[in-house]
Amino acid sequence: MLELLAIYKYTILAGAVLAPALALLGCQLAARDRAVQTLCVAQGATLGVLFGIGVLHYSNVPESSVHYSTILSGFLVSILTFYAGNRLVSHRLSSRNSYYTALFVTLLAAASLVSAIFPALETHLAQVFFGDLATLTDRDSAISFAVGCLALVWLVRSWRTMVDDSFSLMILRLPRSERCFNLLSLLLLCFSVQFVGFLFTAACLFVPTTMLGLARSIRLREHLALSAVLASLSVGIGFAFSLWQTHLPTVPTIVFVLALFSVLVAAVRGR
């Protein structure tokens, strides 16, 4: 067990840094009622990554180049998804979530069709959707760690401004420029989907903040801190447990541990 932990120490460290960054971003997105929209954008990134892998494999591009080149295709499709969703919502003929749910289902079907068109994508589909931290190389882990650190610095330093913007947008209904926030959020989402998968990304974004929201007594700053800490701890504990029970997949185990810990903390603090 200790030998396995030593082998995967960089992977665990990378996940333990990237997860709290996603959790803090998820707090801001949830406060702006953009959870379903974010899932659509993440699914758009998933579709872009799969399409990029398929096209590059068909073009006989080396595997080493495919892995990093698909970040661009994921980013482009996520941008298209973001703006398509905004255009749909602007009609206001139905609720926002209805439009985004329809868009999400369409993107999910498109991802399945792309994987059928390019048969080599069958294994990549599960990898991109569910993810597997155990397959990260040392180089991928180093890149993930660096990106996670940069994202954490941005989110921690800007949390007051982001909270003020969320309050102005959702409570006071005052217009605020979100271009920088949207761009950096899209970049982090696309990177995370590419390197650790859709499931890990979505879970870290919304599981801790949603579950902790059940405890009304938790103050804002504490809510942010707990979301980040729970996400980070769950990566280490969940990954270690999946190494101990080798038949368990890493990311679903981490997500289950994260949900369990978040509910327990919310229950204790909600008394």
C-alpha positions as CSV (number, residue, x, y, z in Angstrom):
1,M,0.0,0.0,0.0
2,L,2.7,2.5,1.0
3,E,4.6,1.5,-2.2
4,L,1.6,2.4,-4.3
5,L,1.1,5.7,-2.6
6,A,4.7,6.5,-3.2
7,I,4.3,5.7,-6.9
8,Y,1.2,7.9,-7.2
9,K,2.3,10.7,-4.9
10,Y,2.5,13.3,-7.6
11,T,-0.9,12.3,-9.0
12,I,-2.5,12.6,-5.6
13,L,-0.8,16.0,-5.0
14,A,-2.1,17.3,-8.3
15,G,-5.6,16.1,-7.7
16,A,-5.5,17.5,-4.1
17,V,-4.7,21.0,-5.5
18,L,-7.0,20.9,-8.6
19,A,-10.0,19.7,-6.6
20,P,-10.2,22.7,-4.2
21,A,-9.7,25.1,-7.1
22,L,-12.7,23.5,-8.8
23,A,-14.7,23.5,-5.6
24,L,-14.1,27.3,-5.1
25,L,-15.1,28.0,-8.6
26,G,-18.2,25.9,-8.1
27,C,-19.2,28.0,-5.2
28,Q,-19.2,31.1,-7.4
29,L,-21.0,29.4,-10.2
30,A,-23.7,28.0,-7.9
31,A,-24.2,31.4,-6.4
32,R,-24.9,32.8,-9.9
33,D,-27.3,29.9,-10.6
34,R,-25.1,28.6,-13.4
35,A,-24.8,25.0,-12.3
36,V,-26.7,23.5,-15.2
37,Q,-25.1,25.9,-17.7
38,T,-21.7,24.8,-16.4
39,L,-22.5,21.2,-16.9
40,C,-23.5,22.0,-20.5
41,V,-20.2,23.8,-21.1
42,A,-18.3,20.9,-19.5
43,Q,-20.1,18.5,-21.7
44,G,-19.3,20.7,-24.7
45,A,-15.6,20.5,-23.7
46,T,-16.0,16.7,-23.5
47,L,-17.4,16.6,-27.0
48,G,-14.6,18.8,-28.3
49,V,-12.0,16.6,-26.7
50,L,-13.5,13.5,-28.2
51,F,-13.9,15.1,-31.7
52,G,-10.3,16.3,-31.5
53,I,-9.0,12.9,-30.6
54,G,-11.0,11.3,-33.4
55,V,-9.8,13.7,-36.1
56,L,-6.2,13.6,-35.0
57,H,-6.1,9.8,-34.8
58,Y,-7.7,9.7,-38.3
59,S,-4.9,12.0,-39.5
60,N,-2.3,9.7,-38.0
61,V,-1.0,12.3,-35.6
62,P,1.4,10.9,-32.9
63,E,-0.3,10.0,-29.7
64,S,1.9,12.4,-27.7
65,S,0.7,15.3,-29.8
66,V,-3.0,14.2,-29.6
67,H,-3.2,14.4,-25.8
68,Y,-2.3,18.1,-25.6
69,S,-3.7,19.3,-28.9
70,T,-7.3,18.3,-27.9
71,I,-7.4,21.0,-25.2
72,L,-7.9,23.5,-28.0
73,S,-10.8,21.6,-29.6
74,G,-12.4,21.2,-26.2
75,F,-12.0,24.9,-25.5
76,L,-13.5,25.9,-28.9
77,V,-16.5,23.7,-28.5
78,S,-17.1,24.9,-24.9
79,I,-17.1,28.5,-26.1
80,L,-19.6,27.6,-28.8
81,T,-21.7,25.8,-26.2
82,F,-21.5,28.8,-23.8
83,Y,-22.7,31.3,-26.4
84,A,-25.3,28.9,-27.9
85,G,-26.8,28.5,-24.4
86,N,-26.9,32.2,-23.8
87,R,-28.7,32.8,-27.1
88,L,-31.3,30.1,-26.2
89,V,-31.9,31.6,-22.8
90,S,-32.3,35.1,-24.2
91,H,-35.6,34.0,-25.7
92,R,-37.1,33.4,-22.3
93,L,-39.9,31.2,-23.6
94,S,-39.1,28.7,-20.9
95,S,-37.0,28.4,-17.8
96,R,-33.2,28.6,-18.1
97,N,-32.6,25.1,-16.9
98,S,-35.0,23.7,-19.5
99,Y,-32.9,25.1,-22.3
100,Y,-29.7,24.0,-20.7
101,T,-31.0,20.5,-20.0
102,A,-32.1,20.2,-23.7
103,L,-28.7,21.4,-24.8
104,F,-26.9,19.0,-22.4
105,V,-28.8,16.0,-23.7
106,T,-28.0,17.0,-27.3
107,L,-24.3,17.3,-26.6
108,L,-24.4,14.0,-24.8
109,A,-25.9,12.4,-27.9
110,A,-23.4,14.1,-30.1
111,A,-20.5,12.7,-28.0
112,S,-21.9,9.2,-28.5
113,L,-22.3,9.7,-32.2
114,V,-18.7,11.0,-32.5
115,S,-17.4,7.9,-30.6
116,A,-19.4,5.8,-33.1
117,I,-18.0,7.5,-36.1
118,F,-14.4,7.1,-34.8
119,P,-14.3,3.5,-33.5
120,A,-11.0,4.1,-31.7
121,L,-12.8,6.5,-29.4
122,E,-14.7,3.8,-27.5
123,T,-12.0,3.6,-24.8
124,H,-11.4,7.3,-24.8
125,L,-15.2,8.0,-24.2
126,A,-15.1,6.3,-20.8
127,Q,-11.7,7.9,-20.0
128,V,-12.9,11.5,-20.8
129,F,-16.3,11.0,-19.1
130,F,-15.4,9.1,-15.9
131,G,-11.7,9.9,-15.8
132,D,-9.0,7.9,-14.0
133,L,-6.4,9.7,-12.0
134,A,-4.2,6.5,-11.9
135,T,-3.5,7.0,-15.6
136,L,-2.0,10.5,-15.2
137,T,1.7,10.6,-16.1
138,D,4.2,12.5,-14.0
139,R,4.2,15.2,-16.7
140,D,0.4,15.5,-16.6
141,S,0.5,15.6,-12.8
142,A,3.0,18.4,-12.8
143,I,0.9,20.4,-15.3
144,S,-2.3,19.7,-13.3
145,F,-0.5,20.8,-10.1
146,A,0.7,24.0,-11.7
147,V,-2.7,24.9,-13.2
148,G,-4.4,24.1,-9.8
149,C,-2.0,26.4,-8.0
150,L,-2.6,29.2,-10.4
151,A,-6.4,28.8,-10.2
152,L,-6.3,28.7,-6.4
153,V,-4.3,31.9,-6.3
154,W,-6.8,33.6,-8.6
155,L,-9.9,32.3,-6.7
156,V,-8.5,33.0,-3.2
157,R,-7.3,36.5,-4.1
158,S,-10.5,37.5,-6.0
159,W,-13.1,35.8,-3.8
160,R,-14.5,39.1,-2.3
161,T,-14.9,40.6,-5.8
162,M,-16.5,37.4,-7.1
163,V,-19.0,37.4,-4.1
164,D,-19.8,41.0,-4.7
165,D,-20.5,40.3,-8.3
166,S,-22.6,37.3,-7.5
167,F,-24.7,39.4,-5.0
168,S,-25.1,42.2,-7.5
169,L,-26.1,39.9,-10.3
170,M,-28.5,37.6,-8.5
171,I,-29.9,39.8,-5.7
172,L,-29.7,43.4,-6.9
173,R,-30.0,42.5,-10.6
174,L,-27.3,44.9,-11.4
175,P,-25.3,44.3,-14.6
176,R,-21.6,43.3,-14.1
177,S,-18.9,42.5,-16.6
178,E,-18.1,38.8,-16.4
179,R,-15.8,38.5,-19.3
180,C,-12.6,37.7,-17.3
181,F,-14.5,35.4,-15.0
182,N,-16.1,33.6,-17.9
183,L,-12.9,33.2,-19.8
184,L,-10.8,31.9,-16.9
185,S,-13.7,29.6,-15.9
186,L,-13.9,28.1,-19.4
187,L,-10.1,27.5,-19.5
188,L,-10.1,25.7,-16.1
189,L,-13.2,23.6,-17.1
190,C,-11.6,22.6,-20.4
191,F,-8.3,21.7,-18.8
192,S,-10.0,19.7,-16.0
193,V,-12.2,17.7,-18.4
194,Q,-9.2,16.9,-20.6
195,F,-6.9,15.8,-17.8
196,V,-9.2,14.3,-15.1
197,G,-12.5,13.8,-16.8
198,F,-16.1,15.2,-16.8
199,L,-17.2,13.3,-13.6
200,F,-14.3,14.6,-11.4
201,T,-14.8,18.1,-12.7
202,A,-18.6,18.2,-12.2
203,A,-18.4,16.6,-8.7
204,C,-15.7,18.9,-7.4
205,L,-17.6,21.9,-8.7
206,F,-21.0,21.3,-7.2
207,V,-21.1,18.4,-4.7
208,P,-19.4,20.2,-1.7
209,T,-21.1,23.6,-2.1
210,T,-24.5,22.0,-2.7
211,M,-24.3,19.6,0.3
212,L,-22.8,22.2,2.6
213,G,-25.7,24.5,1.6
214,L,-28.0,22.3,3.6
215,A,-26.4,23.7,6.8
216,R,-27.7,27.3,7.1
217,S,-25.5,28.1,10.0
218,I,-22.3,27.9,8.0
219,R,-21.1,31.4,7.1
220,L,-19.9,32.4,3.7
221,R,-16.1,32.3,4.3
222,E,-16.4,29.1,6.2
223,H,-18.5,27.6,3.4
224,L,-15.8,28.4,0.9
225,A,-13.0,27.0,3.1
226,L,-14.9,23.8,3.9
227,S,-15.7,23.2,0.2
228,A,-12.0,23.5,-0.7
229,V,-10.8,21.4,2.2
230,L,-13.3,18.6,1.7
231,A,-12.5,18.4,-2.0
232,S,-8.8,18.2,-1.3
233,L,-9.1,15.6,1.5
234,S,-11.5,13.5,-0.6
235,V,-9.0,13.1,-3.4
236,G,-6.4,11.8,-1.0
237,I,-8.7,9.5,0.9
238,G,-10.7,8.3,-2.1
239,F,-7.6,7.6,-4.1
240,A,-5.9,5.7,-1.3
241,F,-9.1,3.6,-0.8
242,S,-9.2,2.8,-4.5
243,L,-5.6,1.6,-4.3
244,W,-6.5,-0.6,-1.3
245,Q,-9.5,-2.0,-2.9
246,T,-8.1,-2.4,-6.4
247,H,-11.4,-3.3,-8.1
248,L,-12.8,0.2,-7.3
249,P,-12.3,3.0,-9.9
250,T,-10.5,6.1,-8.6
251,V,-12.8,8.9,-9.6
252,P,-16.2,7.4,-8.7
253,T,-14.6,6.5,-5.3
254,I,-13.4,10.0,-4.8
255,V,-16.8,11.4,-5.7
256,F,-18.6,9.1,-3.3
257,V,-16.1,10.0,-0.5
258,L,-16.6,13.7,-1.3
259,A,-20.4,13.4,-1.1
260,L,-20.3,11.4,2.1
261,F,-18.0,13.8,3.9
262,S,-19.9,16.9,2.7
263,V,-23.2,15.5,4.0
264,L,-21.6,14.5,7.3
265,V,-20.2,18.0,7.8
266,A,-23.4,19.6,6.8
267,A,-25.3,17.4,9.2
268,V,-22.9,18.2,12.1
269,R,-22.9,21.9,11.4
270,G,-26.7,22.0,10.9
271,R,-27.5,21.0,14.4
